[in-house]
Amino acid sequence: MVSLPECIPWMTAALAESVAIVTLNLCTIIVFARNRNLRKRNTYLVINLAVIDLLVGGFAVYDLFYLSGAVCIQWKRLSIADRATYVVLTLTCLLPNSSLTNITVMALERVHVTFLPLKHHVLKKRVYGVIIAVVWVTATLVAISDALLKRFEIIFLYLRITFCSICLLIICVSYTSIVVKARCGAKLHHHGAASRERKLTMTLLIVTVVSLLFYLPYVISALIVSSFASELWRSLPDSVDHAIYVLFYANSLVNPILYAIRLPEYRSAVLVLFRKRPRRQRQVGDLPLRDV
């Protein structure tokens, strides 16, 4: 049972988080779109992740705000049938899967930059377009499979574990190899583009680690709900469920903050975006002819 005074703070937090996610990621997309120095091939996947996070923020209004209110009004937990149609359930799976797939592809792209910098330098822009399309197609197929197999809990559980495990394995191996390369490789003094690539690689590593930390409680709870301990999970307070979902969606909130902390070019572009331009004072020579 969730009382209305207990539920209102969660609804307020959910709405505030959704607005913050949409606002920050929309600013990120605008900044990258307007600034040529930031809109390069090595940031296309970053822009795609911002688009995914923007959609996550919009969907969070339903998944956090609306459902929190529904729990208060109906005084019970919502089942899958109550919570969403198959379309909404597919979106619930699609957006997290897109984020995880994009982060995995970003790790592979960083490996390519680190070990094959010359080949990476000559990659065409359309290659990144194909990669982004593959990210969305893969996430969509997994999401549709999740939605169709939801009633078959064992198969659904194995599919979810397999997908997450493959992504996590690729991410861990990729960044481990990058760290080993940086530690054991020749100590050369790189400048310019190479230095910026290393900075971006480290930034994306931090983004990945933070995202996975926020993602972990949701994955653990999903595994518990789908396993033999589901009855034990249902006995926990609803506030635990709300807190896990708020943490899960915070995954899409922290990325722009990390970009601002780690990337000076991005930080400067954001400041320029919000800086108010002073109006040019009209001088005598600027008067229109009809006023002369």
URCOR-V374749 format. One record per residue. N is the residue number from 1. D_FIRST is the distance of its C-alpha to the first C-alpha in Angstrom with 1 decimal. Layout:
N|D_FIRST / N|D_FIRST
This chain:
1|0.0 / 2|3.8 / 3|6.5 / 4|9.8 / 5|11.8 / 6|10.0 / 7|10.3 / 8|13.9 / 9|15.5 / 10|14.5 / 11|15.8 / 12|18.9 / 13|19.5 / 14|19.3 / 15|21.7 / 16|24.0 / 17|24.1 / 18|25.0 / 19|27.7 / 20|29.1 / 21|29.3 / 22|31.1 / 23|33.4 / 24|34.5 / 25|35.1 / 26|36.9 / 27|39.1 / 28|39.8 / 29|41.0 / 30|43.1 / 31|44.6 / 32|45.6 / 33|46.9 / 34|49.1 / 35|50.4 / 36|53.0 / 37|53.0 / 38|49.4 / 39|49.5 / 40|51.2 / 41|50.9 / 42|49.1 / 43|46.3 / 44|45.7 / 45|42.9 / 46|41.4 / 47|41.5 / 48|40.0 / 49|37.1 / 50|36.7 / 51|36.6 / 52|33.9 / 53|31.8 / 54|32.4 / 55|31.0 / 56|28.0 / 57|27.4 / 58|27.7 / 59|25.3 / 60|22.7 / 61|22.3 / 62|20.9 / 63|19.2 / 64|17.5 / 65|17.6 / 66|17.2 / 67|14.5 / 68|12.4 / 69|12.9 / 70|12.3 / 71|8.8 / 72|8.2 / 73|10.5 / 74|9.6 / 75|5.8 / 76|6.5 / 77|8.6 / 78|12.1 / 79|15.0 / 80|18.5 / 81|19.7 / 82|17.1 / 83|17.4 / 84|21.1 / 85|24.5 / 86|26.9 / 87|28.5 / 88|25.4 / 89|24.6 / 90|28.2 / 91|27.9 / 92|24.8 / 93|27.2 / 94|30.4 / 95|29.7 / 96|28.7 / 97|31.5 / 98|33.9 / 99|33.1 / 100|33.5 / 101|36.7 / 102|38.1 / 103|37.7 / 104|39.4 / 105|42.2 / 106|42.6 / 107|43.1 / 108|45.8 / 109|47.4 / 110|47.6 / 111|49.3 / 112|51.8 / 113|52.5 / 114|53.0 / 115|55.2 / 116|57.0 / 117|57.3 / 118|60.4 / 119|59.0 / 120|55.8 / 121|57.9 / 122|59.6 / 123|56.5 / 124|56.4 / 125|53.6 / 126|53.1 / 127|52.1 / 128|49.0 / 129|48.3 / 130|48.5 / 131|46.2 / 132|43.5 / 133|43.9 / 134|43.4 / 135|40.2 / 136|38.7 / 137|40.1 / 138|38.9 / 139|35.3 / 140|35.4 / 141|36.7 / 142|34.1 / 143|31.2 / 144|32.6 / 145|33.0 / 146|29.3 / 147|28.2 / 148|30.6 / 149|29.9 / 150|26.0 / 151|26.0 / 152|28.5 / 153|26.3 / 154|29.2 / 155|31.5 / 156|28.9 / 157|28.1 / 158|31.8 / 159|32.5 / 160|29.9 / 161|31.2 / 162|34.8 / 163|34.5 / 164|32.7 / 165|35.2 / 166|38.2 / 167|37.1 / 168|36.4 / 169|39.7 / 170|41.7 / 171|40.2 / 172|40.9 / 173|44.4 / 174|45.3 / 175|44.4 / 176|45.8 / 177|49.1 / 178|49.2 / 179|48.7 / 180|51.4 / 181|53.7 / 182|53.3 / 183|53.9 / 184|56.7 / 185|58.4 / 186|61.4 / 187|61.0 / 188|62.1 / 189|61.7 / 190|60.1 / 191|60.0 / 192|58.9 / 193|57.0 / 194|56.5 / 195|54.9 / 196|52.6 / 197|51.5 / 198|50.8 / 199|48.7 / 200|46.7 / 201|46.3 / 202|44.9 / 203|42.6 / 204|41.2 / 205|40.8 / 206|38.7 / 207|36.7 / 208|36.2 / 209|35.1 / 210|32.6 / 211|31.2 / 212|30.9 / 213|29.1 / 214|26.4 / 215|26.4 / 216|26.1 / 217|22.4 / 218|21.6 / 219|24.3 / 220|23.1 / 221|19.5 / 222|21.1 / 223|23.4 / 224|20.8 / 225|18.7 / 226|22.1 / 227|23.4 / 228|23.0 / 229|20.2 / 230|17.7 / 231|15.8 / 232|15.7 / 233|14.4 / 234|11.4 / 235|10.5 / 236|10.5 / 237|8.0 / 238|7.7 / 239|10.1 / 240|12.6 / 241|12.7 / 242|13.3 / 243|15.9 / 244|17.7 / 245|18.1 / 246|19.4 / 247|21.8 / 248|22.9 / 249|23.9 / 250|25.5 / 251|28.0 / 252|29.5 / 253|29.6 / 254|31.7 / 255|34.6 / 256|36.4 / 257|36.0 / 258|37.6 / 259|40.4 / 260|41.1 / 261|41.4 / 262|43.5 / 263|45.6 / 264|48.0 / 265|49.1 / 266|45.6 / 267|44.9 / 268|48.2 / 269|47.5 / 270|44.1 / 271|45.9 / 272|48.6 / 273|46.0 / 274|44.6 / 275|47.9 / 276|49.2 / 277|52.8 / 278|55.2 / 279|57.1 / 280|60.8 / 281|62.9 / 282|65.4 / 283|69.0 / 284|72.2 / 285|73.0 / 286|69.6 / 287|70.3 / 288|70.5 / 289|73.9 / 290|73.2 / 291|72.5 / 292|75.8
